[in-house]
Amino acid sequence: MGLIRLYKTNTCIIFLILCLLCLLSLQTAIAGEEQYQQERQKAMSAFEILDKSGNYQEQLTMADLNSLPMGIKRTFGNVEYTVAVSRMRTGHSYAELTIYGRIKIPQGENKVLFFGAQGIKFSYDGDFHGDCKLMLLSDVDIPINGDRAELILHGGFDNATGQGVEKTFFTMDCSGFKELNIVADVVFPESLIRKVGDNGEPVSGEAGRVSAPFHTVVSDWNDILVSLSVPRFEITGLDGFIFDVKNAVFDFSDSRNEAGIQFPDGYENGYLVPGNTDLWRGVYIRELSVVLPPQFAIRESSQRISFAANNMLLDNNGVSGLFEADNILPIESGSAGGWRFSVDRFSMTLEASQIVGAGFAGYIGLPVSEVSELAYEAFISPDNEYLLKVQPAKDIAFDVWSARAEILANSYVKMEVIDGRFRPEALLNGSLSISAKQNEGGKSIAELESVKFTGLHLQTVAPYIEVQSMGYSGEMKLKNFPLSISKIELTAAGDEAKLAFDAKLSLVGDKVPITADTRLELVGAISESGGIQR
């Protein structure tokens, strides 16, 4: 009983401690927000008075500090950088200044960034003691690329000291603004791209937003060009394809692009200012790997195939790029629901987040053959559906019945994706030439030159094989004697595929004719994967 009371007491204590920690965290957050709002209001008030008084100077000197607030204004491009000295406290060998900074940027409906610092030491000779850094007062979200992304500048105050956190800040001297130190993230909406987990699964919600951090120092807000670290992502609406970024650059510059940038064919004429590609802004991914969906995995494994690609754009139009590769999945390694399968060529063209061309080509082996394949071309629709076109074949082995087949042009193979696996299905029309043997490696006992079939249906789930109709025309021989057949049937049950027919043999003797009737059956074994073996 005492142990139970002790356990309950300890549980209550832990619960109370957790409640207190949550309360302290909440109070700290509220205090931080209040402090930010107070500092922002002080900065706004200082600039409001300064704008009305017009007390701007070219240089900061001790004489200028007799009338506060005073400021220095500089403009680079179309961006205005202003500092305002709002307060001074004199000391023995230097004065301590409170200075606020303001940057008016064109993004976010002319958003204003506020900076500040207290206790900045300024000598009576008219110079700063050490670097003068004005800290961004809080995190700031800036919509960029036509709201296709956000630029989140990190700033804020240390609630314990009341001083600015050295994240995003700008430095100044007696002439005003010098450089801007940026600590930020480029964040993309989930409607454009989303993060994927270690196993390739999409991450939903706020955690699924792709965020790319960076740090850089610039002297012009309109000339940011910096490398990014972008996590693996998939394009929303293009399920299963993973893009693994190797080399990316955030281009927020009006005067230059990344050296060697390549735009997709026709992109400059369709989407950029003619003759001035330097104005393009966005994320340029020079090197990446394209990981194909799970259905392209190596046979009997979960290892997905990938290939190297170049030149992807993420901008106000969406995602654009051309990604292609050759010989990425050999037929001995690929599996389409158990059928042998290769990818000899893959290509995908994205323009403004729309598939304008995507497909792959190679060979697919039918389950009735161990060695023969059909060449195919597959197309991926904008709805992410797979459309397959198979070339007819004049001569393909049907090993299951020691036969050769001619596949007509009106045959087709289609392929769906179900539960992350290819599910091919064939409907074939053509004719078989069968050489029936009594045993493996033995001599032929029957030759059927032209067994025509219509609607021979092959699939990877039971029933694995069916036929609409079969018939015979031409010459048939059994031991070199004429043979007539009837009642051709194709049946599948359990693990067997059986081709059976009635045969009538006529032997012409010296005095009387001799006839014999029999039924022949050619049997093949069906594996669980849908393959058929003799």
N, C-alpha and C positions, 0 to 999 in steps of 0.2 A: 504493500500500500504506500509506503514511504517513497519507493522508487517511482511510482506513478505520479505522486505529488511533485517530486523533484523534476521529472520529465516535463510535466505541465508547466511548472515554474520556469524552467529554462526556455521552453517554447515561447512563453509569454514575453520573456526578456528579449529574446531574439527578435520577436515581432515588433516590440517597442523600439528596439534599436533601428530596425529597418525603417519604421515609420519616421523616426527622428532624422535619419539620413535623407530620406525622401523630402522631408520638410525643409531641411537645411539646403538641399540642392535646389528646391523650388525657390526658397528665399534668396539664394545666391543668384539664380537666374533673373528673378524679379529685380534684385538690386542692380545687377549688371545692365538690364534693360533701362532701368530708371537713370542710371549714371550716363548711359549712352544718350538717352533723350535729353538729359540736362546739358551735356556737352554739345550735342547737335544744336540745341536751342541757343546756347552761348555763341556758337560759331555763326549761325544764321543771323543773330542779332548784330554781331560784330561786322559782318559783311553788309548787312542792311544799312547800318550807320555809315560805313565806309563808302558804299555806293552813292549815298545821298550827299556826303561831304566832298567826295572826289579827292580825298587826301591820299593820292597815289604819288609815289616818288620813284625815281630811277634806281636809287641805291638806298640801302638802309644805313643810316648814321645815327649817332647819339642825338644830334640836333633834331632829327626827324621824330624822335620819341617824345618830344615835348607835347605833341598833340596826338592823342590816341582816340580811336584806332587809326593807324596809318597802314598803307599797303603798297605792294609792288605787283604789277600786273604784266604778264607776258603771254604772247600768243604764238603758237606753233601750228601751222596749218590752219584748221578751223577750230582749234581747241584752245580755250582760255585757261591759263594757270594763274591763280591769284593767291597771295599770302596777306594775312592781316595780323598785325601786332596789336593785340587788344589790351594787354596789361603789362606793366613793368614794376618790378620791385628792386630797389637799389640795394647794393651791398657794399662791402669794403673795397673790393678790387674789380667787381663786375656787377652788372645788372642781370636779373632773372626775368625772362620774358615769357609770356603766354602767347603763342602764335597759332593761328588757324590757317588751314589751306583749303582751297576750293578749286576743283577742276570741273568745268562744264563740258560734258561729252555729248555727242550728237545721238547716241543710242538711247533707247528707253524714253523717247519723247523728251530729249534734252535733260537727261538725268544729271544731277549734281552730286559729286563726291566730296565729302567733307573729311578733312584731316585735322589733327591737332597735337599739341605738345605743351607741357608746362615746365617751368624751371629751366628754360634754355639759357645758358650762360652767354652773355654778350659783354665784351670788354668795353671799357670807356674809350679805348683807342678805335673802336668801331669794327670789331671782328668777333667771330664766334669762337668759343672755346670748344674745339672738337667738331664732329659732324653735327649738323642740324637736321634732325629727322622729324617729320610730321607724320604721325601714324593715322591710318584710316580708322575712323571712329568705330566702325562695325562692319560686319559682312554686308556686301552689297550684291544684289542679283541684277544682272544687266541682260536683257533679251538681245540676242544677236542672230544674224542670218535669217531675218524675217521670222523670228520666233521659232526657228527650227532648232535653236540651242540657247543655252544660257551661259554667260560668263559670270562666275561667282568669285568676287574679290574677297579675300579673307583679311579681316582686321579686327579691331576691338580693344577693350581695356582689360587689364589685369585687375580684378576686383579687390585683390588683397592690397595692391600698392597704389591703385588709382592711375597708374601709368599705362600708356598705350602698349599693346603687344606688337613686337617687331615682326609683323607679317608684311602686309602691303603698306608702304610708306613712300613719301617723296622727300628727297633731300633738297636743301636750299642753301644759298649763300647770300651775301649782301645784295646781289642783283636779283634775288628771287629764285624761282624754280630751277632746279638743275636736272635731276633724274627721278624716274619713278620706278621703285622696286615693287614688283608684282608677285604675289603669291596667290594663286587662283586655281580654279577648276573650270574646264569646259564641260558642261553637262548637257546631254541630249535627251529629249523626251522619249518616253517609251513608245509613243506612236511612230517614231522613226526607227530606232534601234533599241535593243535591250540586251542586258548582260546575260551570259550563260554561265552555268556552274562548271565544276571540274569534270563532270561526266557529260557535258553538253546540254544539260537540261536548262530551259529558259528560266530566268529568275523574274518573278512578277512583283508588282507593287513598287514602292519607293526604292527597295533594295535592287530592283532591276534596272534602274537608271544608269546609263553608262556615263561615268565621270572620269575625266582625264586631267590629272593635276599637272601644274607646271610652275616654274619660277624663272623670272627673267628681270632684267633691268633695261629700261628704255628711256630715251630723252624725248620721245614723241608718242603720244597715245595712239596716233594713227599709223604707227610703224612697229607693230608687234609681230615678230616672226620667231617662233620658238618651237623646239621639239616637244612632243607629247608622249606620255605613256598611256596607251589606250588599252583597256582590258578586252578580252574576247567578247564578241557580241554576235547576234544574229539580227538580220533585217526584219522588222515586223511585217508580216504577210508573206515572208519567204521562209517558211518553217524548215528547220533542219539544217540549213547551211550556216556554218560557223566561220567567222572571219577573225583570224588570229593576226593581230597587227605586229609588225616587226619595226617599222620606221614610219613615224607620223610627224607632221608639222602643223601647228596652228598658225594660219596666215590671217592676221588682222591688220595688214598693211595696205595702204593705198599707193605706195611708191615702188613696191617690189614683190616678187614671188619667190618661192623656194627655187634655188638653182636647179635647172633641168626638169621642172614640172612639165608633165604631159597631160593635156586634156583629151578626152575621148574625141574620136572623129566627129566633126559637125557640132561639137559642144560650143566652141568659140562663137560660131555664127548664130547659134540658136539661143544662147543664154548669156553671153558676155558682151560688154561694151565693145563695139567694133574697133579694132586697132589699139585697145588698151587693156590687155589681160592683167596688168598690174593691179587693177582695181578689184580683181576677184578676191573674195574672202571666204574662208572656210577651213576645214581640216583636210589636208592633202596627205594621203597614205601612200608612200612610195613603195613599200614592200609589205607583203602580207601573205598568209597562207589561207587557202580556201579549203575548209573541211567539208566534205560532202555528207549528205544525210545518212542515217544509220543503215538504210537499205543498200548502200554501197560498201558495206563492211567486207573485210576479208572472210572468205568461206570458213564457217564453223568457228567464228570468233566475233568479238564486239569491236575489233580494231577498225576504225573508220579511215578511209583513204583521204588524202589531201594533196594539194599541189601548190606550188609557189605562184604568186601573181604580183602584179604591179599596178600602181596608178588608180587609186580609188579616191573619189571626191565626196566629202560630206559638206554640203553648203545649203543655202536658202532654198534650193530646188529639191533637195533630198540627197539620195545616194546615187552615184553614177560611176560607171567603170566597165571595162571589158576584161573578162577573166577567162583564160583558155589554157589548155594543156593537152599533150598527147601521151598515149601509152601509160595510163595511170592505174589500170587494173587488168592484169593478164587473165586470160580465160581460165587457166588452171587455178586461179585464186578467187575468182568472182563466183557468186552464187545468187541466182534469182529464184528464190524459193526452192532451191535444190538443183535447178537447171544450171548448166555451165554458162558463164556470162562474162563478157569482157567490156571494158570501157577503153577504147582506143583513141577517142577524141571527146573532149568536153569543152563547151563554150557557153558563156553567159554574158549578155550585155544588159546593163541596167542604165536607165536614163531617168533622172528625177524620180527615183524610187519605183520605177515601173520596169517590168521585164519587157524589153523590145526584141529580145531574141535569146533563146536558151535551148540547149539540147546536147545530146551526146550520141555517140555511135560506136559500134563494135560488132561483136558476134554473140549469138545466143545458141546454145546447144539444146536441141529437142531431147526429151527424155527417152525417145525410142532409139537414139543413136549415141554411140560411145565416141565417135570421132568426127562426125559431120556437124557443121554449124551453119546457121543462116545469118547473113549480114543484116544489120538493122540500123535504123536511124530513129532516135527518140527526140521528141520535142516537149519542152516544159511550158505549159500554158501560163498566162498571167494569174490563173487561179491555182497554180502549183499542181496541176494535173499532168500526168505523163501520157503522151500519145506516141505509139510505136508504129513504125512502118518497116516491114520486113521484105527484103528482096526475094523473089521467087528463085527456086533452085532447080536446075535441070537434073541433077543427080545427087541424091543424099542417101546415106546409108540408114536403113531401118534394121539395126543389128538384132532387135528383138525377135525378128522372124527371118533372119538371113536374107533380107530383101534390100532392093534399091528402090528409090522413089523419085518421081518427078512431081514437084510442088507447083501448082498453077498460080498465076498472078492474082486470082481472086481469093487467095488464102490470106489470112492475117494472124498476127500475134499481137495481143494487147497486154498491157502490164499495169496493174494497180499497186498502190502502196497501202498495205494494211498492217497496222501495229508495227510500223518501222521496218517492214520487210517487203521486198518485191513479190508480187503474186502474178506471175505470167500465166497466160492462157492462150492456147493456139486453136484455131479452127482452120483446118487444112482441106484442100481439094486437090486431087491429082490421081496418080496411078502407081501401083506397086508392081515390081518384078520380083517374084519370090523363087528362091531356090531352096526347097525343103530337103533337109538332111535327116537321116535316121538317128544320127548321134553327132556329137561335136567332132569336127575334123573328118567326118565320113563323106562318102560320095553322095551327090545329089540324087534323090529318088523321085522328085517331082519338080517340074519347071512351069511356073505360071508367069507368062510374059506381060500381061496387062490386066491387073485387078484394079478396076477404077473405084475410087472412093469419093464420097461427098460428105462434108461435115464431119471430118475426123477431129474430135474434140479432145485436146490434151490440157490438163491442168494439174496444179500442185496439191489439190485436196480431192478426197474421194467424191465421186468416181473419177479416177485418174485418167481414164480413157473411155471414150464412147464414139460411135459413128452413126451418122444418119442413114447412109445407105452404102452398099458395096455391090459391085457387079463385075462380070468378066467378059472380055472380048479378046479374041486372038487365039493363038494356038497354045494348047497345054499338052505336056507329055509326062508320062510316068514310065520310067525305065525305057524311054524312047518309043513307047507306044502311045497312040492318041488317047486323050483323056477328056471327058466332059465333066463339068462340075455344076453344082447348084447349091442353093441354100447357104450362101456365104454369110457367116455371122461373126461379129466381134463382140466378145463379152469380157467383163472385168469383174472379178469377185475376190475379195480379200487381197492377197498379194499376187494375184495372177491376172495376166491379160491373155486371152485365148482367141486366136483366129481359127475358125473351123469351117469346113465345107464338106458337102457330099461329093463323092467322086465316082464316076462310072467308067470302067475300063473295058474296051472291046478288043478281043484278040481274034484275028481271022485265021482259022486253021485250014487244012487241006480239004476237010469234008464238012465240018460244022463250025459255026462261029462260037466263040466263048466270050461271055461277059462276066464282069465282076463288079460288085458295088462295095464301097467302103466310105468311111468318114475320116477325114484327116484333121488333126488338131495341131496347131503351132502355138506353143505356150511360152510366155515370157513372164518373169518375176518382177513385181513392182516394189520398189523400195519405199520407205516412209517419206523420203524427200520428194517422191514423185518420179524418180528415175526408174527406167525399166531395163531389166537385164535379161539376157537369154536364159 
